[in-house]
Amino acid sequence: MQKFALFLAASLLLSLLAFNPGPVIAHVEVVFGDISIVGGWVDEPPLVNELNGIILIITQVSNGQPVNNALAQADITLQKGGETRPLEFQPSEEAGTYTATILPTQTGQYTLVMRGTIAGQAIDGQIEIEDVEDTARFSFPPATTNSSSGNNQIPQGLIEQLQTVITDLTAQVEEANVVAQEASNATQSVTESIEELRVSADRAYLFSLIGVGAGAAGIAIGVVALSRREKI
């Protein structure tokens, strides 16, 4: 009978422990008069560059009852070093519980700064919540490995595609160079042809002037000869 009683007591104790867990790890409680505020991260441990949130559980110390609409006259900001940001808390399904979404972008200590009134109680204090950690602690397999592992090697298919692209680009560049050279040669030929035409025109003009001069001289000589014949 005594053994059965001990067994029953042990079973009851284990049941109580299973259905009545202790307070959440890394959440911190501060008390202002009759108001208790428990604050921390929604997901723990908090990891850098991973979407998370801040949770506040607000109750009355005297009766343990949750406080509804608790943050209507309170300002809650999140502080990291010299930077601060106001948090927009929304009530959750559980009475007295409020959450605000945040993305921590740096590792280290974050602080909740609280000012205002809650249920008529003046609030002015802060909570240092759990440090934000680097994801490398939990990464597996590691994001960076030794080159000997082969994980950082470029796939052979990608290398072949890159080689094909480079070959095509090289051929296009060479073709463009050939076309440019041909255009340059054609321009040079046109320039030379124009120069030859100009020289030919100059020669023709000179010869025409000589011809005109010779004709004029012949006419003058003829006139002089006629004049002399008439005098005789």
Buried (B, 14 or more C-beta within 10 A) or exposed (E): EEEEEEEEEEEEEEEEEEEEEEEEEEBBEBEBBBBBBBBBBBEBBBBBEEEBBBBBBBBBEEEEEEBEEBBEEBEBBBBBEEEEEEBEBEBBEEEBBBBBEBEBEEBEEBBBBBEBBBBEBEBEEBBEBBBBBEEEEEEEEEEEEEEEEEEEEEEEEEEEEEEEEEEEEEEEEEEEEEEEEEEEEEEEEEEEEEEEEEEEEEEEEEEEEEEEEEEEEEEEEEEEEEEEEEEE
